[in-house]
């Protein structure tokens, strides 16, 4: 932010901020409020239950912010995890009421080989009907270049792209 030296500069800065605020849509404001805050400085390697609980909390926060003015169905949340390094990462939608299905898959309840998934992060989508766009973004749990690349590829996965249309 540019420092201001006098009252006129401060007043001009405030006028610019108000003008920018006037051009934001409701979805822009929700997106900005959801993304605000301090970024994480260290990896957060969590077990599947903790990771899914955090993603569900984030999903509920986003849907709650949308509740008064937007349709919560215009958002999507997914969790990205790795079962084994020789397989591609798995992207699973975290829908309301279907969390146990995702947890069973993360804990390999239905698989022959038992494993505990490594959660890379979460991905989100928010439809802005006023502008006609869909915002997609990532929220990493592991802070590495490889994890960031995997999350970016997960944004383009077919399952996630078809979640909000």
C-alpha positions as CSV (number, residue, x, y, z in Angstrom):
1,X,0.0,0.0,0.0
2,X,1.3,3.5,-0.9
3,X,1.9,5.6,2.2
4,X,0.1,8.9,2.2
5,X,1.7,12.1,3.4
6,X,-1.1,14.5,3.8
7,X,-4.9,14.7,4.1
8,X,-5.5,15.2,0.4
9,X,-3.6,12.0,-0.4
10,X,-5.5,10.1,2.3
11,X,-8.8,11.4,1.0
12,X,-7.9,10.4,-2.6
13,X,-6.8,7.0,-1.5
14,X,-10.1,6.5,0.4
15,X,-12.1,7.7,-2.7
16,X,-10.2,5.1,-4.9
17,X,-11.0,2.4,-2.4
18,X,-14.7,3.3,-2.3
19,X,-14.8,3.4,-6.2
20,X,-13.2,0.0,-6.4
21,X,-15.6,-1.4,-3.8
22,X,-18.6,-0.1,-5.8
23,X,-17.5,-2.2,-8.9
24,X,-17.2,-5.5,-7.0
25,X,-20.0,-8.0,-7.3
26,X,-21.4,-9.9,-4.3
27,X,-19.4,-13.0,-5.4
28,X,-16.2,-10.9,-5.6
29,X,-16.8,-9.7,-2.0
30,X,-17.4,-13.2,-0.8
31,X,-14.3,-14.5,-2.6
32,X,-12.2,-11.7,-1.2
33,X,-13.5,-12.2,2.4
34,X,-13.0,-16.0,2.1
35,X,-9.4,-15.7,0.8
36,X,-8.3,-13.0,3.3
37,X,-6.1,-13.8,6.2
38,X,-2.5,-14.8,6.8
39,X,-1.1,-17.5,4.5
40,X,0.4,-20.6,6.1
41,X,4.1,-20.6,6.7
42,X,4.6,-24.3,7.3
43,X,3.3,-27.7,6.1
44,X,0.3,-29.1,7.8
45,X,0.5,-32.8,7.4
46,X,-2.9,-34.0,8.8
47,X,-4.5,-37.4,9.0
48,X,-7.5,-37.9,6.8
49,X,-10.1,-37.2,9.5
50,X,-8.5,-33.9,10.4
51,X,-8.1,-32.8,6.8
52,X,-11.6,-33.7,5.9
53,X,-12.9,-31.8,9.0
54,X,-11.0,-28.7,8.0
55,X,-12.2,-28.9,4.4
56,X,-15.8,-29.3,5.6
57,X,-15.4,-26.3,7.9
58,X,-14.0,-24.2,5.0
59,X,-16.9,-25.4,2.7
60,X,-19.5,-24.5,5.4
61,X,-17.9,-21.1,5.9
62,X,-18.1,-20.3,2.1
63,X,-21.6,-21.6,1.9
64,X,-22.6,-19.6,5.0
65,X,-21.2,-16.4,3.5
66,X,-23.2,-17.0,0.3
67,X,-26.4,-17.7,2.1
68,X,-28.0,-14.3,2.4
69,X,-27.6,-13.2,-1.2
70,X,-26.3,-16.0,-3.4
71,X,-27.3,-19.6,-4.0
72,X,-24.9,-21.9,-2.0
73,X,-25.2,-24.5,-4.9
74,X,-23.1,-22.1,-7.0
75,X,-20.1,-23.2,-5.1
76,X,-18.1,-26.5,-5.0
77,X,-15.5,-27.9,-2.7
78,X,-13.1,-30.8,-3.3
79,X,-10.3,-32.4,-1.4
80,X,-7.2,-33.6,-3.2
81,X,-5.2,-36.5,-1.8
82,X,-2.7,-39.1,-2.7
83,X,-3.1,-42.8,-2.0
84,X,0.4,-43.9,-3.3
85,X,3.0,-42.0,-5.2
86,X,2.8,-44.2,-8.3
87,X,-0.9,-43.3,-8.8
88,X,-2.3,-40.0,-9.8
89,X,-3.8,-37.8,-7.1
90,X,-7.5,-38.3,-6.3
91,X,-10.0,-35.4,-6.5
92,X,-13.2,-36.0,-4.6
93,X,-16.1,-33.5,-4.2
94,X,-17.0,-32.9,-0.6
95,X,-20.8,-32.5,-0.8
96,X,-23.1,-31.8,2.1
97,X,-24.2,-35.1,3.7
98,X,-21.7,-37.2,1.6
99,X,-18.6,-36.6,3.8
100,X,-18.4,-40.2,5.0
101,X,-18.1,-41.5,1.5
102,X,-15.0,-39.4,1.0
103,X,-13.6,-40.4,4.4
104,X,-14.1,-44.1,3.6
105,X,-12.2,-43.6,0.4
106,X,-9.4,-41.7,2.2
107,X,-9.1,-44.4,4.8
108,X,-9.4,-47.2,2.2
109,X,-12.3,-48.8,3.9
110,X,-13.4,-50.4,0.6
111,X,-10.0,-51.3,-0.8
112,X,-8.0,-54.5,-0.6
113,X,-4.8,-52.7,0.4
114,X,-5.1,-50.6,3.5
115,X,-3.5,-47.1,3.4
116,X,-4.0,-43.7,4.8
117,X,-4.2,-40.9,2.2
118,X,-1.9,-37.9,2.3
119,X,-4.0,-34.8,1.8
120,X,-2.4,-32.2,-0.5
121,X,-5.1,-29.5,-0.1
122,X,-8.5,-28.3,-1.0
123,X,-9.9,-26.7,-4.2
124,X,-12.9,-24.4,-4.4
125,X,-15.1,-23.0,-7.1
126,X,-17.5,-20.0,-6.9
127,X,-19.9,-19.0,-9.7
128,X,-20.3,-15.3,-10.3
129,X,-23.6,-15.0,-12.1
130,X,-23.3,-11.2,-12.5
131,X,-20.0,-11.5,-14.5
132,X,-20.7,-14.9,-16.0
133,X,-17.5,-16.4,-14.7
134,X,-16.5,-19.2,-12.3
135,X,-13.6,-18.5,-9.9
136,X,-11.5,-21.5,-9.0
137,X,-8.7,-21.5,-6.4
138,X,-6.6,-23.8,-4.3
139,X,-5.9,-24.0,-0.6
140,X,-2.7,-26.1,0.0
141,X,-1.9,-28.1,3.1
142,X,1.5,-29.1,1.9
143,X,3.7,-26.1,0.9
144,X,5.9,-27.5,-1.9
145,X,6.2,-26.8,-5.6
146,X,5.1,-30.3,-6.4
147,X,2.0,-30.1,-4.3
148,X,1.1,-26.7,-5.8
149,X,1.5,-28.1,-9.3
150,X,-0.8,-31.1,-8.4
151,X,-3.4,-28.8,-7.0
152,X,-3.3,-26.6,-10.1
153,X,-3.8,-29.7,-12.3
154,X,-6.7,-30.7,-10.0
155,X,-8.4,-27.4,-10.8
156,X,-8.6,-28.6,-14.4
157,X,-9.9,-32.1,-13.6
158,X,-13.1,-33.1,-15.3
159,X,-14.8,-34.0,-12.0
160,X,-14.2,-30.5,-10.6
161,X,-15.0,-28.5,-13.7
162,X,-18.4,-30.2,-14.0
163,X,-19.2,-29.5,-10.3
164,X,-20.3,-25.9,-10.9
165,X,-21.8,-25.3,-14.3
